[in-house]
C-alpha cells in the first residue's frame, strides 16, 4: 500500500510538472504502455507525446533490464528544467 500511495503521489507530481512545462526528460516504464486498462495506456502515451511536443524527451525503460530496476518501484519520474520546491508538497503556488 505504501508503494502504491507513493506511486500515485509521484504520478500527480509529474502531471503537475508537465502542466507547467517543467519536464526536460520523462522517465517511464514500459509496463505502463502494456496495462490491461486502455485508459491507462492512452494516458501515458498522451503524456509522452505531449512532453515531446513541448520540447522534452521521453526515455522508456524495460522492467526486464537492469536500468529499469530503480524506476520499477514508481514506474514514472521526471528530470525537470527548473526547480519546483512546492511540487513535493503536492501543490504549486
MARDREN-498913 format. One record per atom (N, C-alpha, C): residue in one letter; y, x, z. Coordinates in steps of 0.1 Angstrom, whole numbers, plus 2048, in hexadecimal, padded with zeros to 3 digits. Last residue first. Example, Ala and Ser with C-alpha at 12.3 -4.5 7.8 and 13.67 -1.06 7.14 Angstrom:
BEGIN
s7EA880847
s7F5889847
s80088184F
a7C788484E
a7D387B84E
a7DF88484E
//
This chain:
BEGIN
x90D8197C2
x91B8147C4
x9238177B8
x8EC80E7C2
x8F68177BC
x9048117BD
x8CF80E7D6
x8DB8087D0
x8E48127CB
x8BB81C7E2
x8B78107DC
x8C38087D6
x8BF8357EC
x8C28297F6
x8BE81C7EF
x8BD8457D7
x8B28467E1
x8B483A7EB
x8D58417CA
x8C983C7C4
x8BD83C7CE
x8EB84E7D4
x8E88407D9
x8DB83B7D4
x8EC8667C6
x8E78667D4
x8E48587D9
x8E78717A9
x8E98637AD
x8E48627BC
x8F288B793
x8ED8867A0
x8F08787A3
x8E8888770
x8F288B77B
x8ED885788
x8D2885762
x8DD88C75C
x8E7890766
x8B1887771
x8BE88176F
x8C888A769
x89088176A
x89A88C76D
x8A7887768
x87A86A779
x88586D770
x88C879774
x85A859779
x865861780
x86F864775
x83B84977E
x84884A777
x852851780
x82384B78D
x82384777F
x830848777
x81E8537A7
x82984A7A5
x829844797
x8078637A5
x80A85B7B1
x8148507AF
x80987278E
x7FF86778E
x80285E79B
x81888978F
x81E87C78B
x81687078D
x80489C794
x80F89A79E
x81688C79B
x7F389A77D
x7EE89878B
x7F9895795
x7FB8A1764
x7FE893768
x7FA891777
x7F38BA75F
x8018B8760
x8058AA766
x7D78B875C
x7DC8BD768
x7EB8BB76A
x7CE89874E
x7D28A674C
x7D88AB759
x7C987E751
x7BD88774F
x7C189574E
x7E0871750
x7DA87275D
x7CD87B75D
x7F987F73C
x7EC87973D
x7E687B74B
x81B877737
x81188073D
x80487873D
x836878721
x82B870726
x82087A72B
x85887A723
x84C882723
x84187A729
x875874712
x86B86E71A
x85E877718
x899879713
x88C87D70F
x881875717
x8B8869709
x8AF870712
x8A187370B
x8C885A6F9
x8C98696F8
x8C0870701
x8C38406F9
x8CF844700
x8D0853700
x8AB83E6EC
x8B78396E5
x8C483E6EB
x89A847701
x89C84F6F5
x8A884B6ED
x89D831712
x8A183E717
x8A384770B
x89181D701
x89F81C705
x8A582970A
x8778266FF
x87F8246F3
x88E8246F7
x86F82471A
x86E831713
x877830707
x87280971F
x87A812727
x87A82071F
x8607FD70D
x86E7FB70B
x877805713
x849806719
x84B80A70B
x85A808708
x84B7F9732
x84C808731
x84E80D723
x84A7DE72A
x8547E3732
x8567F2731
x8327DC71C
x83E7DA715
x84A7DF71D
x81F7E0731
x8207E9726
x82D7E871E
x8257CA741
x8277D7746
x8287E173B
x81E7B4730
x82C7B6735
x82F7C473A
x8027B872F
x80B7BA723
x8197BC727
x7ED7C7745
x7F87BD744
x8017C1738
x7DD7DD744
x7D87D073F
x7E27C673E
x7ED7FB738
x7EC7F0742
x7E57E473C
x7F481172A
x7E680B728
x7E3800732
x80B81A731
x80B815723
x7FD80E721
x805825749
x80F819749
x80F81373B
x7F683B744
x7EF82F749
x7F8823749
x80785073E
x801849733
x7FB83C738
x824853753
x815855751
x81184C746
x84386474D
x83B85874E
x82D85A74B
x86386D751
x856872753
x84D866756
x88087173E
x877867745
x86986D745
x89D883740
x88F88373C
x887879745
x8B6878747
x8B588373D
x8A7883737
x8C485B751
x8B886174F
x8B986B743
x8DB84C754
x8DA85975C
x8CE860759
x8E483374D
x8E383D743
x8E284B749
x8E381F75F
x8EF82775F
x8EF833756
x8CA81675A
x8D580D758
x8E2814757
x8BB82B764
x8BB829755
x8C7820752
x8BE82877F
x8C3835778
x8C4832769
x8AF810782
x8BE811785
x8C481D77F
x89681977A
x89D80E772
x8AC80E775
x89182B78E
x891830780
x898826778
x89181A7A4
x89A8257A3
x89C82A795
x87B80A79E
x8888047A0
x89380F79E
x86681D79F
x869815793
x877810793
x8688247BA
x86B82E7B0
x86E8277A3
x85F80C7C7
x86D8117C9
x87181B7BE
x84580B7BD
x84E8017B9
x85D8057BC
x83B8237C9
x83C8227BA
x8468177B6
x83D81B7E4
x8458267DF
x8468267D0
x82A8077E4
x8388047E7
x84180F7E2
x8138167DD
x81880B7D4
x8268087D7
x8118267F3
x81382C7E6
x8198227DC
x80D814807
x81981C808
x81C8227FA
x7F4808800
x800800800
x80D809800
//
